[in-house]
């Protein structure tokens, strides 16, 4: 655990890149998990500085112990909309709205569905990123702040009422060829949060570190089709000390670039000179 935290701290001193792959969400205390996302990424201006990214995602998990099959059980459905503005060469911000529906299971064998068996979440978040590098290397550091509100399947109260979560992420992307078709991306992220509970009594938890996520992705961006393919791995360290849960994720996302067409520059009318 100390070694992983040390790696995370070192990476956070280096940086990351925005508008990259759609990383898996945390899916709880599991051995292994899988994640698939399908996204639409649309330019909103002719300078490619403003973009909309809409995606749906599906997560599946293994049991906490046993065969470690990452496709065994349905775990989460995600619908997410995020708007980006790369307003300066090295600076970018975004804001987003997200709906998540997570399946819940018992912690003991046979790991059956719990009661209630689903938790719903509405999430609002914003992120601010600093981007630097060259055409070969991109390096971005991101601060992301989230507000998460939880409901049971009938939109009634859950044990956790709402949560404020802070995420610090660093990511390094390396282009493997001059045409930017092949790319490798590595990232490290630390997550901290504070929650307001409903049960057993209404109280605040302390603000503290909760988990770390380490990702490695390969990206393929074919020139002849408007699709980007990301294939990756994530190591999720949930908790700390002797109670750390170590989970391994396989991930695939497909991003459709400009499905509604590229925005064309407006034609400027030139008036005839006046004598």
C-alpha positions in Angstrom: 0.0 0.0 0.0 2.8 2.5 0.9 4.5 1.7 -2.4 1.2 2.4 -4.4 0.6 5.7 -2.5 4.2 6.7 -3.3 3.7 6.0 -7.0 0.5 8.0 -6.9 2.1 11.0 -5.3 5.0 10.9 -7.8 2.6 10.8 -10.7 0.5 13.6 -9.3 3.6 15.8 -9.4 3.9 15.1 -13.1 0.5 15.6 -14.8 -2.4 14.2 -17.3 -4.6 14.8 -20.5 -8.2 15.8 -20.9 -10.6 14.3 -23.4 -9.0 10.9 -23.3 -10.6 7.5 -22.6 -13.7 7.0 -20.5 -12.2 5.4 -17.4 -14.2 2.8 -15.4 -16.1 3.9 -12.3 -15.4 2.2 -9.0 -17.6 -0.8 -8.6 -17.0 -1.7 -5.0 -15.1 -4.5 -3.2 -14.7 -7.1 -5.9 -11.8 -9.2 -7.3 -12.3 -8.2 -10.9 -14.6 -6.1 -13.1 -15.3 -5.1 -16.7 -16.4 -1.9 -18.2 -17.8 -0.9 -21.6 -18.8 2.6 -22.8 -20.1 4.0 -26.0 -19.7 7.7 -26.5 -20.6 10.5 -28.9 -18.0 13.4 -29.0 -19.2 16.4 -30.9 -17.3 19.7 -31.6 -19.4 22.7 -30.8 -17.3 25.3 -32.5 -15.0 25.5 -35.6 -11.8 25.9 -33.5 -12.4 22.6 -31.7 -12.2 24.2 -28.3 -15.7 23.4 -27.1 -17.0 19.9 -27.1 -19.9 17.8 -25.9 -19.2 14.2 -24.7 -22.2 11.9 -24.1 -21.9 8.3 -23.1 -23.6 5.3 -21.8 -21.6 2.7 -19.8 -22.1 -0.8 -18.5 -20.1 -2.4 -15.7 -20.0 -6.0 -14.6 -18.2 -7.6 -11.6 -17.0 -10.8 -10.1 -17.8 -12.0 -6.6 -15.6 -10.7 -3.8 -14.1 -14.2 -3.7 -14.1 -17.2 -5.9 -13.4 -17.5 -9.6 -12.7 -13.8 -10.3 -14.9 -13.7 -13.4 -15.1 -10.0 -14.3 -18.3 -10.5 -16.4 -20.3 -12.6 -13.9 -22.8 -10.0 -12.5 -24.4 -6.8 -13.7 -23.0 -4.0 -11.6 -23.7 -0.5 -13.0 -25.5 1.5 -15.7 -24.2 5.0 -16.4 -25.6 7.9 -18.5 -23.3 10.9 -18.6 -23.2 14.3 -20.4 -20.2 16.6 -20.1 -19.4 19.9 -21.8 -15.7 20.9 -22.3 -14.2 24.3 -23.0 -10.4 24.4 -23.9 -10.5 28.2 -23.4 -6.7 28.8 -23.3 -3.7 26.8 -24.8 -2.9 25.2 -21.4 -6.2 25.4 -19.6 -9.5 23.6 -19.9 -12.7 23.2 -17.8 -15.8 21.1 -18.0 -19.0 20.5 -16.2 -21.3 17.4 -16.2 -24.5 15.7 -15.2 -24.6 12.0 -14.6 -27.2 9.3 -13.7 -25.9 6.0 -12.3 -27.8 2.8 -11.3 -25.7 0.4 -9.3 -26.7 -3.2 -8.4 -26.1 -4.2 -4.8 -25.0 -7.7 -3.5 -24.4 -9.3 -0.1 -20.9 -9.5 1.2 -21.1 -13.1 2.2 -21.6 -16.3 0.1 -23.5 -17.0 -2.1 -23.3 -13.2 -2.7 -27.0 -12.9 -3.6 -28.7 -9.6 -4.4 -29.2 -7.5 -1.3 -32.3 -5.6 -0.2 -32.7 -3.1 -1.6 -30.9 -4.5 -4.6 -30.3 -1.2 -6.4 -28.9 2.2 -5.5 -29.5 5.2 -7.8 -27.2 8.2 -8.0 -27.5 11.6 -9.5 -24.1 13.3 -9.9 -23.0 16.9 -10.7 -19.4 17.5 -11.2 -16.9 20.0 -12.7 -13.2 19.6 -13.5 -10.4 22.0 -14.2 -7.3 20.9 -16.1 -3.9 22.2 -16.9 -2.4 20.7 -20.2 1.1 20.9 -21.4 3.5 19.0 -23.7 4.0 18.6 -27.4 2.6 16.7 -30.4 4.5 13.6 -29.1 3.7 13.9 -25.5 0.6 15.3 -23.6 0.5 15.8 -19.9 -2.5 17.1 -17.9 -3.2 17.6 -14.2 -6.9 17.6 -13.3 -8.9 18.6 -10.2 -12.5 17.3 -10.2 -15.1 18.2 -7.6 -18.3 16.1 -7.4 -21.7 16.3 -5.6 -23.4 12.8 -5.4 -27.0 12.3 -4.2 -28.3 8.8 -3.5 -31.7 7.1 -3.7 -33.1 3.6 -3.3 -35.1 2.0 -6.3 -38.2 3.9 -5.2 -36.3 7.2 -4.9 -36.5 7.0 -1.1 -33.6 7.6 1.4 -30.6 5.4 1.5 -28.1 5.0 4.4 -25.9 7.6 2.7 -27.8 10.8 1.9 -25.2 12.7 -0.2 -21.5 13.1 -0.7 -18.9 15.7 -1.7 -15.9 14.1 -3.4 -12.6 15.6 -4.5 -10.5 13.8 -7.2 -6.9 14.6 -8.1 -5.7 12.9 -11.3 -2.5 13.0 -13.4 -2.2 11.5 -16.8 0.5 11.1 -19.4 -0.3 10.3 -23.1 2.4 9.3 -25.6 1.7 9.3 -29.4 3.4 6.2 -30.9 3.4 7.4 -34.5 3.5 10.7 -36.5 -0.2 10.4 -37.7 -1.5 10.1 -34.1 -3.2 6.7 -34.8 -1.7 4.8 -31.9 -1.3 6.2 -28.4 -0.5 4.9 -24.9 -1.9 6.6 -21.8 -1.1 6.1 -18.2 -2.8 7.8 -15.2 -3.0 7.9 -11.4 -5.9 9.3 -9.4 -6.6 9.8 -5.7 -10.1 10.2 -4.3 -11.2 12.0 -1.1 -14.7 12.5 0.2 -17.0 13.5 3.0 -20.6 12.2 3.3 -23.8 13.1 5.1 -25.5 9.9 6.4 -29.2 9.3 7.0 -28.9 6.1 9.1 -28.3 5.0 11.8 -28.4 8.8 12.5 -28.0 12.0 10.6 -24.3 12.8 10.8 -21.3 13.8 8.8 -18.4 11.5 8.1 -14.8 12.9 8.2 -13.2 14.2 5.0 -10.5 11.7 4.2 -8.7 9.6 1.5 -10.9 6.8 0.1 -9.3 5.1 -2.9 -6.7 5.2 -5.7 -7.1 4.3 -9.3 -4.2 3.5 -11.7 -4.9 3.1 -15.5 -3.0 2.1 -18.6 -4.7 2.5 -22.0 -4.0 1.8 -25.6 -5.9 4.0 -28.1 -6.5 3.4 -31.8 -7.7 6.3 -33.9 -8.2 5.1 -37.5 -8.0 7.9 -40.1 -10.7 6.5 -42.4 -13.5 6.1 -39.9 -14.8 8.6 -37.2 -14.3 6.1 -34.4 -11.8 6.0 -31.5 -11.1 2.7 -29.7 -9.7 2.6 -26.2 -8.6 -0.7 -24.6 -7.4 -0.5 -21.0 -6.7 -1.9 -17.6 -7.4 -0.3 -14.2 -6.1 -1.2 -10.7 -8.5 0.0 -8.0 -7.1 0.2 -4.5 -10.2 0.8 -2.2 -9.5 1.7 1.4 -6.1 1.9 3.1 -3.8 0.0 5.3 -4.6 -3.7 6.1 -8.2 -3.2 4.9 -7.3 -2.3 1.3 -9.2 -4.1 -1.4 -7.3 -4.7 -4.6 -9.5 -5.0 -7.8 -8.5 -5.4 -11.4 -10.6 -4.0 -14.3 -10.7 -4.6 -18.0 -12.1 -1.7 -20.0 -13.2 -0.9 -23.6 -14.8 2.2 -24.9 -15.7 3.4 -28.4 -16.0 7.1 -29.2 -17.8 8.3 -32.3 -16.3 11.6 -33.3 -18.7 14.3 -34.6 -21.7 12.1 -35.3 -23.7 15.2 -36.3 -21.1 16.6 -38.6 -18.4 19.2 -38.2 -19.4 22.8 -37.7 -18.4 24.8 -40.7 -17.1 28.4 -40.3 -19.6 31.1 -41.0 -19.2 32.9 -44.3 -18.3 36.6 -43.9 -20.1 39.0 -46.3 -17.7 41.4 -47.9 -19.3 44.7 -48.9 -18.3 46.5 -52.0 -15.9 49.4 -51.4 -17.5 52.8 -51.4 -16.1 55.4 -53.8 
